[in-house]
Amino acid sequence: MKSTKNKIVYVPMAADYLHIGHIKIINEAKKHGKVIIGLLTDQAISSYKRVPMTSFEQRKKIMETIAGVWKIIPQHTLDYTETLQELKPDFFVHGDDWKEGIQKKVRKKVIETIKEWDGKLIEPSYTQGISSTMLIDGQIEQGVTPDYRRKQLKKLMGLKPIVRVIEAHNGLSARIAETTKITCGNEIREFDAIWESSLTDSSSKGKPDIELVDLTSRTQTINEILEVTTKPIIVDGDTGGLIEHFVFMVKTLERLGVSALIIEDKVFPKRNSLLDGAIHISEDIDKFCAKIKAGIHARVTQDFMIIARIESLIAGKSVSDALLRANAYIEAGADAIMIHSKNKDPVKLIEFCKQYNEFKNKVPLVVVPTTYNHLTEDELKDMGASIVIYANHLLRASYNSMKQVAETILENKRSLETDNICIPIKEVLRLIPHNGC
């Protein structure tokens, strides 16, 4: 039998925002033996909720200052089985809040595992009214700085197997992108970033997607989104215009806190890639490489990404042409490559990805499955994609709903019949922060 002082107590924690609840758990754990903190890694936290505000190394240094902590080890997953079987702790300590919610199944597995060596589960009562998530959400709701936001996309790409992005074309759609989340098993799913699309920005203004809406107007939309969100933003820069204009665009967007700018290799003014019958003229490779280099030279930080969008498959060219361009754009300094396709059968896209993955010198790959939307994120990830963009869905969804409401009012000469179509006004007020309700 181990004496009390030699018994091992395992305490898993994220501790992204250390508070009194964490101290209470550790103090309880100290009563039973040597405390080993299983500090969740950034990847582990990102697997079930938002990317941590502070890095593993920073959180570890903080935890090392707490009296009674004997050892700190990285906990790489939410499944504690492997760690427990290696340590065989006498006690496992966790707040009782995990009896419900996404960690309920994790708790059951822990109980089954520690039974193998007669380990005991200790569950101090949850400290009401405080949690890391609550504190972080409150802090984030106050807004983030441009520097903080700009860095987040690269951070996400380093932590997540695939980054999930959805378009927003105004402040309201941005709030939906920011706040929408669902629980699936042990995972909380949400959108990681926001796509500010040329198509949806132009369409929401009732204008064609032909680079008609200028940077000043686009910047106004971007600012509307920035003001009410905290997630990283990727901006659709069309062709980027003249090199001199593109340099100005880079400086403006980087200063605002945008994380990435995507430009496509078509001749100005472009036509929308999904428009039937449109003629798409590819830009000369050397000219487009010169534009990429000018953008790279103009940016101030390495956090701001310039992504080259390849339109070869849109223009009816070969996979070989797309691969040739990808290699050239990477050599020119592009931080990522976006491969675009409008074919429902993604055979050429798949072939591009297969050959692209064999590149010795490659950068992250971005895909936009608007037409080949039968492919899942897992399938796209297996193809080598790092970012998936749902590029126009919020705008497309809003059109049908607005048209239905307008027709219903005309038909009935009143709005009562639209109540089952429209969300309650209280929900609108809840979605918009600082409405005073």
Phi, psi and omega per residue, in radians:
M1 nan 2.346 3.065
K2 -1.343 2.524 2.976
S3 -1.283 2.852 -3.095
T4 -0.969 -0.703 -3.074
K5 -1.228 -0.316 3.133
N6 -1.731 -0.021 3.140
K7 -1.350 2.619 -3.064
I8 -1.800 2.311 3.117
V9 -2.110 2.119 -3.127
Y10 -1.788 2.246 -3.107
V11 -2.272 1.820 3.080
P12 -1.404 2.432 -3.140
M13 -2.619 2.584 2.933
A14 -1.549 -0.806 3.087
A15 0.887 0.717 3.116
D16 -1.205 -0.487 3.113
Y17 -2.450 1.651 -3.035
L18 -1.115 2.292 -3.130
H19 -2.504 -3.129 -3.031
I20 -1.057 -0.518 3.112
G21 -1.082 -0.693 3.111
H22 -1.126 -0.761 -3.132
I23 -1.089 -0.686 3.125
K24 -1.070 -0.750 3.132
I25 -1.121 -0.796 -3.112
I26 -1.137 -0.722 3.107
N27 -1.068 -0.676 3.088
E28 -1.162 -0.730 -3.125
A29 -1.108 -0.648 -3.110
K30 -1.052 -0.476 -3.105
K31 -1.171 -0.312 -2.971
H32 -1.944 -0.105 3.104
G33 2.653 -2.759 -3.137
K34 -1.353 2.209 -3.031
V35 -1.604 2.104 2.987
I36 -1.876 2.079 3.081
I37 -1.543 2.109 2.997
G38 -1.567 1.587 -3.033
L39 -1.416 2.055 -3.110
L40 -1.085 2.334 3.109
T41 -1.253 2.912 3.099
D42 -1.018 -0.695 3.135
Q43 -1.134 -0.703 -3.131
A44 -1.121 -0.750 3.119
I45 -1.143 -0.730 -3.105
S46 -1.160 -0.341 -3.113
S47 -1.280 -0.312 -3.093
Y48 -2.323 -0.118 3.039
K49 -2.781 -2.963 -3.039
R50 -1.059 2.628 3.114
V51 -0.969 2.363 -3.089
P52 -1.082 2.583 3.117
M53 -1.214 -0.630 -3.119
T54 -2.049 2.585 -3.062
S55 -1.292 2.889 3.108
F56 -0.991 -0.770 -3.099
E57 -1.091 -0.718 3.116
Q58 -1.166 -0.750 -3.138
R59 -1.154 -0.636 3.123
K60 -1.129 -0.740 3.128
K61 -1.088 -0.668 3.113
I62 -1.148 -0.792 -3.101
M63 -1.117 -0.553 -3.135
E64 -1.149 -0.325 -3.130
T65 -1.498 -0.109 -3.045
I66 -1.520 2.196 -3.136
A67 -1.089 2.402 3.074
G68 1.676 -0.138 3.084
V69 -1.512 2.004 -3.064
W70 -1.422 -0.712 -3.066
K71 -2.681 2.612 3.069
I72 -2.178 2.217 3.113
I73 -2.217 2.665 3.109
P74 -1.293 2.337 3.018
Q75 -1.847 1.920 -2.931
H76 -1.466 -0.336 -3.124
T77 -2.452 2.929 3.044
L78 -1.357 -0.232 3.036
D79 -1.522 1.959 -3.030
Y80 -1.558 0.038 -2.981
T81 -0.978 -0.888 -3.071
E82 -1.072 -0.775 3.131
T83 -1.110 -0.767 -3.119
L84 -1.119 -0.723 -3.137
Q85 -1.178 -0.493 3.094
E86 -1.344 -0.765 -3.078
L87 -1.477 -0.561 -3.022
K88 0.803 1.036 -3.105
P89 -1.189 2.650 3.088
D90 -1.296 -0.536 -3.116
F91 -2.364 2.569 3.029
F92 -2.162 2.130 -3.063
V93 -1.995 2.246 3.118
H94 -2.680 2.476 3.080
G95 -1.019 2.601 -3.042
D96 -1.312 0.037 3.119
D97 -1.198 -0.251 -3.113
W98 -1.475 0.099 3.079
K99 -1.220 -0.342 3.097
E100 -2.217 2.850 3.062
G101 1.542 -2.789 -2.969
I102 -1.193 -0.336 -3.097
Q103 -1.702 0.141 -3.126
K104 -1.046 -0.755 3.135
K105 -1.220 -0.583 3.104
V106 -1.113 -0.754 3.110
R107 -1.019 -0.810 -3.125
K108 -1.043 -0.707 -3.130
K109 -1.206 -0.652 3.088
V110 -1.059 -0.812 -3.133
I111 -1.034 -0.763 3.141
E112 -1.142 -0.644 -3.082
T113 -1.240 -0.861 -3.055
I114 -1.268 -0.225 3.043
K115 -1.099 -0.477 -3.089
E116 -1.037 -0.502 3.123
W117 -2.198 0.424 3.107
D118 1.081 0.567 3.052
G119 -1.237 2.728 -3.092
K120 -2.044 2.482 3.071
L121 -1.699 2.215 3.082
I122 -2.016 2.240 -3.050
E123 -2.218 1.516 3.055
P124 -1.036 2.598 -3.121
S125 -1.136 2.471 3.133
Y126 -1.086 2.351 3.094
T127 -1.318 1.869 -3.034
Q128 -1.128 2.483 3.005
G129 1.437 0.129 3.134
I130 -2.618 2.409 3.042
S131 -2.817 2.778 3.116
S132 -1.050 -0.760 -3.117
T133 -1.057 -0.754 -3.136
M134 -1.110 -0.777 -3.120
L135 -1.151 -0.744 -3.125
I136 -1.181 -0.765 3.111
D137 -1.043 -0.697 3.120
G138 -1.134 -0.698 3.133
Q139 -1.186 -0.763 -3.119
I140 -1.136 -0.655 -3.114
E141 -1.046 -0.412 3.094
Q142 -1.301 -0.215 3.128
G143 1.907 2.867 3.138
V144 -2.241 2.797 -3.137
T145 -1.413 2.749 3.084
P146 -0.985 -0.692 -3.135
D147 -1.106 -0.755 3.138
Y148 -1.098 -0.851 -3.081
R149 -1.095 -0.787 -3.067
R150 -0.989 -0.617 -3.081
K151 -1.330 -0.308 -2.934
Q152 -1.196 -0.563 -3.098
L153 -1.125 -0.837 3.108
K154 -1.084 -0.640 3.110
K155 -1.102 -0.794 3.114
L156 -1.051 -0.744 -3.111
M157 -1.127 -0.483 3.105
G158 -1.420 -0.323 -3.048
L159 -1.863 -0.488 -3.033
K160 -1.929 2.503 3.122
P161 -1.129 -0.529 3.043
I162 -2.646 2.380 -3.106
V163 -1.673 2.219 -3.043
R164 -1.737 2.128 -3.029
V165 -2.204 2.450 3.073
I166 -2.305 2.610 -3.077
E167 -1.321 2.679 2.964
A168 -2.468 2.482 -3.071
H169 -2.150 0.014 3.046
N170 -2.862 -3.110 -3.089
G171 -1.121 -0.672 -3.101
L172 -1.167 -0.831 3.117
S173 -1.127 -0.549 3.088
A174 -1.144 -0.661 3.099
R175 -1.132 -0.624 3.077
I176 -1.141 -0.784 3.101
A177 -1.075 -0.641 -3.105
E178 -1.261 -0.693 -2.914
T179 -1.833 -0.284 -3.064
T180 -1.242 2.243 3.072
K181 -2.686 2.661 3.082
I182 -2.341 2.784 3.085
T183 -1.843 2.180 3.091
C184 -2.225 1.821 -3.114
G185 1.081 -2.144 -3.140
N186 -1.627 0.247 -3.021
E187 -2.162 2.381 2.951
I188 -1.728 2.053 -3.118
R189 -1.735 2.342 3.060
E190 -2.650 3.022 3.090
F191 -1.478 2.384 -3.058
D192 -1.499 -0.477 -3.053
A193 -2.672 3.007 -3.063
I194 -2.093 2.380 3.100
W195 -1.806 2.055 3.075
E196 -1.658 1.740 -2.944
S197 -1.572 2.430 3.044
S198 -1.124 -0.720 -3.136
L199 -1.089 -0.895 -3.056
T200 -1.306 -0.536 3.055
D201 -1.129 -0.842 3.129
S202 -1.109 -0.802 -3.087
S203 -1.116 -0.672 3.134
S204 -1.151 -0.354 3.078
K205 -1.668 0.029 3.141
G206 1.291 0.449 -3.093
K207 -2.112 2.688 -3.119
P208 -1.261 2.711 -3.115
D209 -1.548 1.271 -3.111
I210 -2.291 0.573 -3.090
E211 1.073 0.534 3.112
L212 -1.380 -0.664 3.134
V213 -1.328 2.060 -3.003
D214 -1.405 3.041 -3.057
L215 -1.085 -0.619 3.136
T216 -1.060 -0.786 3.133
S217 -1.214 -0.717 3.109
R218 -1.081 -0.697 -3.141
T219 -1.115 -0.612 3.099
Q220 -1.091 -0.766 3.089
T221 -1.104 -0.770 -3.141
I222 -1.056 -0.730 3.109
N223 -1.105 -0.666 3.083
E224 -1.033 -0.692 3.135
I225 -1.260 -0.759 -3.139
L226 -1.055 -0.644 -3.062
E227 -1.157 -0.450 -3.021
V228 -2.078 0.216 -3.139
T229 -2.394 2.998 3.093
T230 -2.275 -0.163 -3.071
K231 -1.364 2.737 3.134
P232 -1.109 2.648 -3.107
I233 -2.120 2.339 3.012
I234 -1.916 2.243 -3.073
V235 -1.864 2.356 3.040
D236 -1.444 1.913 -3.062
G237 -1.698 0.244 -3.089
D238 0.942 -2.291 3.126
T239 -1.483 -0.190 -3.057
G240 1.505 -0.142 -3.140
G241 1.193 -2.724 3.064
L242 -1.110 2.681 -3.133
I243 -0.992 -0.726 -3.129
E244 -1.091 -0.643 3.105
H245 -1.264 -0.661 -3.120
F246 -1.102 -0.701 3.103
V247 -1.030 -0.750 3.116
F248 -1.132 -0.706 3.119
M249 -1.051 -0.785 3.124
V250 -1.020 -0.865 -3.098
K251 -1.096 -0.722 -3.118
T252 -1.128 -0.855 -3.073
L253 -1.222 -0.662 3.103
E254 -1.099 -0.734 3.141
R255 -1.102 -0.593 3.138
L256 -1.244 -0.412 -3.103
G257 1.895 0.166 3.058
V258 -1.134 2.501 -3.084
S259 -1.560 -0.555 -3.066
A260 -2.679 2.637 3.090
L261 -2.217 2.192 3.129
I262 -1.863 2.244 3.058
I263 -2.147 2.526 -3.067
E264 -1.816 2.611 -3.036
D265 -1.579 1.034 3.015
K266 -2.107 2.801 3.141
V267 -1.349 2.367 3.087
F268 -1.188 2.449 -0.138
P269 -1.474 2.388 -3.100
K270 -1.306 2.849 2.921
R271 -1.945 2.601 -3.098
N272 -0.995 2.388 -3.028
S273 -1.115 -0.430 -3.073
L274 -1.727 0.051 -3.091
L275 -1.331 2.153 3.134
D276 -1.108 2.349 3.063
G277 1.397 -0.057 -3.128
A278 -1.263 2.530 3.080
I279 -1.690 2.201 -3.085
H280 -1.973 2.091 -3.112
I281 -1.844 2.087 -3.120
S282 -1.308 2.456 3.081
E283 -1.268 2.601 3.026
D284 -1.020 2.356 -3.046
I285 -1.021 -0.806 -3.116
D286 -1.090 -0.685 3.128
K287 -1.139 -0.732 -3.127
F288 -1.194 -0.653 3.080
C289 -1.090 -0.667 3.117
A290 -1.114 -0.633 3.118
K291 -1.171 -0.754 3.097
I292 -1.038 -0.820 -3.123
K293 -1.077 -0.685 3.134
A294 -1.125 -0.695 3.107
G295 -1.151 -0.729 3.109
I296 -1.077 -0.717 -3.132
H297 -1.200 -0.537 -3.059
A298 -1.384 -0.463 -3.060
R299 -1.251 2.714 -3.086
V300 -1.673 -0.609 -3.068
T301 -2.086 2.771 3.052
Q302 -1.365 -0.206 -3.132
D303 -1.228 -0.522 -3.116
F304 -1.412 2.132 -3.043
M305 -1.778 2.440 3.003
I306 -1.952 2.060 -3.019
I307 -1.955 2.272 -3.125
A308 -1.630 2.156 -3.126
R309 -1.741 2.118 -3.083
I310 -1.672 2.161 -3.083
E311 -1.877 0.300 -3.088
S312 -0.988 -0.807 -3.100
L313 -1.218 -0.511 3.065
I314 -1.195 -0.685 -3.081
A315 -1.441 0.067 3.113
G316 1.402 0.315 3.131
K317 -1.610 3.091 -3.000
S318 -1.465 2.883 3.020
V319 -1.087 -0.616 3.133
S320 -1.079 -0.682 3.100
D321 -1.119 -0.736 3.130
A322 -1.101 -0.710 3.137
L323 -1.195 -0.684 3.089
L324 -1.044 -0.775 3.139
R325 -1.176 -0.725 3.137
A326 -1.013 -0.804 -3.132
N327 -1.099 -0.740 -3.135
A328 -1.146 -0.724 -3.102
Y329 -1.211 -0.601 3.061
I330 -1.146 -0.750 3.112
E331 -1.085 -0.551 -3.139
A332 -1.332 -0.217 3.069
G333 1.990 0.116 3.137
A334 -1.004 2.390 -3.110
D335 -1.411 -0.339 3.101
A336 -2.804 2.860 3.109
I337 -2.096 2.333 2.985
M338 -1.906 2.168 3.072
I339 -1.801 2.211 -3.050
H340 -1.960 2.514 3.089
S341 -2.643 2.523 3.087
K342 -1.959 0.116 3.137
N343 -1.419 2.342 3.093
K344 -1.174 -0.578 3.050
D345 -1.576 1.904 -2.999
P346 -1.510 0.563 -3.059
V347 -1.029 -0.736 3.140
K348 -1.236 -0.656 3.083
L349 -1.065 -0.785 3.141
I350 -1.096 -0.713 3.125
E351 -1.130 -0.724 3.085
F352 -1.017 -0.864 -3.100
C353 -1.050 -0.718 -3.132
K354 -1.055 -0.815 -3.123
Q355 -1.304 -0.594 3.122
Y356 -1.088 -0.677 -3.127
N357 -1.136 -0.259 3.101
E358 -1.561 -0.091 3.090
F359 -1.047 2.379 3.024
K360 -1.279 -0.666 3.135
N361 -1.936 1.682 -3.120
K362 -2.284 2.799 3.125
V363 -2.143 2.976 -3.130
P364 -0.969 2.618 -3.075
L365 -1.947 2.337 -3.141
V366 -1.946 2.369 3.087
V367 -2.235 2.695 -3.118
V368 -2.300 1.564 -3.001
P369 -1.446 1.018 3.129
T370 -1.254 -0.775 -3.105
T371 -1.655 -0.621 3.117
Y372 -1.667 0.885 -2.995
N373 -1.363 0.065 3.031
H374 -1.362 -0.277 3.115
L375 -1.362 2.337 3.140
T376 -1.500 2.911 3.094
E377 -1.061 -0.650 3.114
D378 -1.107 -0.712 3.121
E379 -1.174 -0.717 3.116
L380 -1.131 -0.674 3.090
K381 -1.089 -0.753 3.130
D382 -1.132 -0.442 3.079
M383 -1.362 -0.189 3.097
G384 1.936 0.065 -3.124
A385 -1.272 2.429 3.071
S386 -1.802 -0.463 -3.127
I387 -2.345 2.325 3.018
V388 -2.066 2.247 -3.096
I389 -1.981 2.139 2.980
Y390 -1.591 1.714 -2.688
A391 -1.515 -0.279 -3.023
N392 -2.672 0.258 -2.924
H393 -1.294 -0.615 -3.131
L394 -1.190 -0.688 3.091
L395 -1.154 -0.795 -3.122
R396 -1.075 -0.674 3.132
A397 -1.179 -0.660 -3.071
S398 -1.204 -0.544 -3.087
Y399 -1.078 -0.891 -3.114
N400 -1.045 -0.736 -3.112
S401 -1.153 -0.771 -3.134
M402 -1.142 -0.699 3.135
K403 -1.140 -0.718 3.132
Q404 -1.100 -0.736 3.123
V405 -1.110 -0.792 -3.125
A406 -1.068 -0.759 3.140
E407 -1.163 -0.666 -3.136
T408 -1.140 -0.704 3.099
I409 -1.126 -0.750 3.123
L410 -1.096 -0.705 -3.094
E411 -1.167 -0.690 -3.008
N412 -1.796 -0.109 -3.098
K413 1.007 0.476 3.061
R414 -2.880 3.029 -3.067
S415 -1.870 0.005 -3.090
L416 -0.937 -0.738 -3.060
E417 -1.213 -0.175 3.120
T418 -1.544 -0.073 -3.068
D419 -1.045 -0.593 -3.127
N420 -1.434 -0.071 3.089
I421 -1.747 -0.666 -3.051
C422 -1.573 2.532 3.010
I423 -1.283 2.663 3.100
P424 -1.045 2.578 3.140
I425 -1.041 -0.505 3.107
K426 -1.101 -0.574 3.110
E427 -1.207 -0.646 3.071
V428 -1.090 -0.784 -3.135
L429 -1.133 -0.602 3.121
R430 -1.208 -0.624 -3.101
L431 -1.196 -0.588 -3.132
I432 -1.569 2.036 -3.102
P433 -1.142 2.698 3.052
H434 1.104 0.518 3.079
N435 -1.431 -0.143 3.111
G436 1.434 0.417 3.110
C437 -2.442 nan nan
